[in-house]
């Protein structure tokens, strides 16, 4: 794997120096990345001595190789791996480079959205500034259009008609019914009422 972005099958999460993260020590919230400079064991996936988790400088012991306190001096049961950083989740849910992955992994996308909702502070679960984060491709959301609330759809690859013909031209990310600058904030739609959601699931299964 390249160490910019890769995947660890053991801990089931993205790794690499391009992946923002939080120190895996349970008592630490230091922001790091998941590159070789922070991995317990100093080698890909931890090597023979390390657990393969990622720690800040305060929680790695440096000797022949950097090891966390659970792996030095003798290897013991490792700490639990922390969830992905909210910034990384947001990136995977919105960046164009991950579009094919999102289409191929709808259940993972659903789980990531749920994880992000738990990690984002409560005040940010209300209105989200478009300067901070945009919806994922195809999301229908509640949006603030200057002086009123609307229901809008965000598309990462929006197309517009070309004259009177049936051809279209790509115009990039856009809202369906408003200019980009018209929308300043948005929030996810609330879940459907439980009974209606159950009825819809039942209908899909028939």
N, C-alpha and C positions, 0 to 999 in steps of 0.2 A: 504494500500500500504506500501511497505518498503520504508524508506527514503533514500536509496541509489539511486534508479532510480524509478520514477513513472510517472504518467501523470495527468495533470490538464485539465479536460474537459472544464472548464470555459474559461481559457486563451489559450487552445489548444496548449500546449507545454509540453515538458518533464521537470520534476522537481526532486529534490532530491540532497543530498550533493555530489553525483557522477556526477552531471551535471554542467560543467563550464558555467559561465554566466557573463554578464555585469550588473552593477547596473541599475535598471529600472528608476532611476531619469533621466529626459531628459538632464540635464546639467552635467552628470557624466559618466565617462568611467572606473570606478574602476572595476577590475576583482574580482568576488566573485563566489559562487556556489548557487544552488537553494535548499539549505538545510534549516532546521528550524531556524538555527542561523541568517538567513538573511530575513526571510519572514515577511512581514507586518502583524501583528496580532499575531505572535508567535505561531500559531497553524496551522495544516494542512489546506491548501487552505485559510488561513487568519482568520479562526474562525468567530465569530460573529461581530467583530469590524474591522478587517483588510481587505484589498483588495486582499491579496494573491500574490501581486507582491514582488519582491526581491530587497533589498537595502543594500548598504554598511553601515558601522557604522555612517558615517557622515550624512546619510539621513534617519536614523531611530530615532525616539524620544522614549526614554525609560522611562516608568512609570510602571503602572500595567502590561502592555504588550508593546512590541515594535510596534510602528505605524509610518507610513510615514506622511509627512506633509499634504497629502490629506485626511488622516483618523484621524488626531488629530488636534484640540480637537473634531471637529465634522466631520463626514464622508461626503466627497464631491465626485464629479466625479473623478475616479482614473486616474492616468497617463496611457498612452498607453504602453502596454507591448512591450519590445524590442525583436528583433529577436534572434534566437539561436546564441550562440558563434560559430565562424568558427571552432574552435577545436572540438566542439561537433558535428557539422554537418559532418566534415571530419571523425570523429569516426564512426558515424552511417552509413556513406557511404562506409566505408572500413573494419571495424572490422568483423571478422568471426561470432561473437556472434549475429550480426544483419542481417546475411544473409537471414534467413527465413523471417524476417520482410521486407527486401528489395524486396524479390520476391512477397510478398503478397500486397505490397503497391507501385506499379510502378509509380503512379502519384505523390505520396508524394516524392519519390526519385528524380523524374524529377524536382519538385519544389525546393527541397533542393539543388540540383546542381546549379540551377539558382540563388538561394539565396547566395550560397557560392561564385559564380562568382562575385556577386555584392559587397560582403564584403571583398574579398581578394584584397589587394593593386594592382594597375595596373601593377607594375613591376613583381608581382608574377603570373600574368595571362599569362606571356610568358613561360619561361622554369621553371619547378618545379623540384627540386631535389628529387631523390628517398629517400633521408635521411629525407626529410620534410614530404612528403606525397606520397602515391601510388594510382594509379587509382582504381576505384571500379571494382568488379569482372565482367569480360566480356567486359570491356571497350576497344575499339580500339582507340589508341592514336598515336600522333607523338612522336617519341623517338630519343634521341641522343645516338648513339652507338660509342662513342670514337672519331671518326673523320668523321662521316657521319650521315645523317638523315634517319630513317626508319619508316615504319608504323608497329606498334606492337599491340598485344592483351595481356592484363593482365588477368590471371586467378588465383583466390584465391585457388582453389583446382585443381591443375594440375596433370595429370596422364601420365605415360610413359609406352610403351609396355614392357611386360615381356618376354624377349627372342624372339623366333619365334612364340610363341603362340598368341592367340587373347586376352589373359588376360592382364590387366594393373595393375600397382602399383601406389598408390598416392605418389607424391613427393612434395606436398605442393605448396605454391604460386610460380608462375613462369611466365616468358614471353614465348610466343609460339615458337619463332625462335631464341632467344638469351639467353645466360647465364645471370643470374641475375646481375652479376658484370659488364657485358658489357654495360648495360644501366645506364647512370648517371643522365639523366634528361628527362622529358617528358612534353607534353602539350596536352590539349584536341583538337580533330579535330575541325576545324571551321564548322559553320553550312552550310548546303547545300544551293546552290543558291535558292532564294525565289521561282522562277518559278518551279524548279525541285522538291522542297519540297512540293509545292502545288499539283503538279502532282502525287507525291507518295502518299500523303494523300488521294487524290481523288481515286486512284487505290485501296487503302486498303479498302475504303468504298464501293466499288462496289462488 
